[in-house]
């Protein structure tokens, strides 16, 4: 009994750590893109994190697949889960607060349900899920729409870019079903490496990174993001999938949004309008309503 309690305490601590690492990523991005161009910033993030995960696989005695078909799937997953959404968020955070980015990005389960309901149609439609979708949409409107209606929504395109990135994450969760039978760390490592292969040439042409003069703070933020909020976060996620189960690990979604907002407030001095706080409450409520029914049915969780 004591061992069980100790194991559960460890899992809960790891769950809180995971939520903190992913919540902190938006503040790290905000600091990083101050002096590093978004494409270059994300290219290095994906490369470093992908190499770390590949090394972790080797230490476990596993090797990444070598067949062309699997790497095609990794490349599609890279576009949906790293290269495109990471870059969109990094670009957006040049003008958008980390706290708002955190809130908008936490709507992934809502968009995942909408995509499955409209495309794959393997999800049942319940009153709780419909309520969750409605609450999430209201939350987004409170965060984005009010500024636009007031005529002061100059950051609207950046905020919509974050919403687009969140839709990419939702699509990645659906596409990830193609990797059944693989160790879950393999698509994470493979897609990050494929994402780096896509972004590095773009970075060399568009940003000419050798001309950049990044600050020490931006470099440290990039390193922390790649090592801790990407590579280590995925390792913790896969550990929790084995102990709490893939569905139980979704509890981090409830914690990530308020933690991410809090980190932005404390370390960046950000403030949120009253409508944004209300939007945060709506988004968190919506995510809980969307995922609690799934927990009873034992659906699979997505990696965000």
Order of alpha helices (4+ residues) and beta strands (2+ residues): alpha-alpha-alpha-alpha-alpha-alpha-alpha-alpha-alpha-alpha-alpha-alpha-alpha-alpha
